[in-house]
């Protein structure tokens, strides 16, 4: 299975890099001390955590003391929004209708508790107009939360410009950068960003660990209460091995981010060209907006994505109908519907997300298999349905 597998779902998760695994293993067996312990075994763990913190800070372009380790992107997103509400005393948030469930569903829960959420629309290409952000900010706005890159379409949002708008209005700004980290350069210290969320397993680190960047000087209110770990900002015994793995993955990502954009971007473009040349009635969801270089969300007219995904899976090609966090839902993609796709079009869309290890041969074989599978599915359709 592993020899023939073509994995094109890297936005859901990536394989843990061998280099990260090697650094993690000793902290699962030999250096198992609690990083909060004063004796030498604990101090070795503490030093390893600090080393990882420096590596992640280098990747994000910030100070190491601005890094707070969490259990992943979801916790980081929830914590940032909760902190902004508690420290400001205000009861209003601004976000988009296409955010990841970690922000979207948290905001829905806040609405049920009496908070006000201003939901911003996106255009048919998935882009957000920064002017809409400026118009949505009011005196009771505690925080604006806008994702850096959409997890389903890969569309990039104008984070620098939005940050400047928030700074001018004196409003805190959070960005979910889970799908942007290691794919595009991030220099958060040069931007008006107060909170930024990262998840390790999206760029070659282990699952179950992430980071919340908290700009120095920004008031902070913890989401968890307990011990004094992470300088009192995130209680709970540190997951040292996972943090070490994230640190190594961040180190490699910092070295490769420019190459990733060039190499993987070319593969993605090659993949799309081949499919568009081999099929009619295919649309790239999110085009012509700027996207992260690895993501291709394609709508195949008159093809149910579930049927296509099952056919591809039988051939060892792994892809997704949308966000991995929404898999199993009988509803169409909220992101695509918000972009103006019909329910039928949303159910006909598939997300392919490439990774560093994909090769030209894999991309060519996958594209050829997709073209053939779509043709087979369409041939079985009733003539009346095809004519629609």
Secondary structure, DSSP 8 states (H G I E B T S, - for coil): -TTT-EE-BTTT-----HHHHHHHHHHHHTS---TT-SSHHHHHHHHHHHHHHHHHHHHHTS-GGGEEEESSHHHHHHHHHHHHHHHH---EEEEETT--HHHHHHHHHHHHTT-EEEEE---TTS---HHHHHHH--TTEEEEE--SB-TTT-BB--HHHHHHHHHHHT-EEEEE-TTTBTTB---GGGTT-SEEEEEGGGTTS-SS-EEEEE-TT-----SS-SS-TGGGTS-S---HHHHHHHHHHHHHHHHHHHHHHHHHHHHHHHHHHHHHHH-SSEEETTTTS-B-TTEEEEEETT--HHHHHHHHHHTTEE-BSS-GGGTT-SS--HHHHHTT--HHHHTTEEEEE--TT--HHHHHHHHHHHHHHHHHHHHTS-HHHHT-
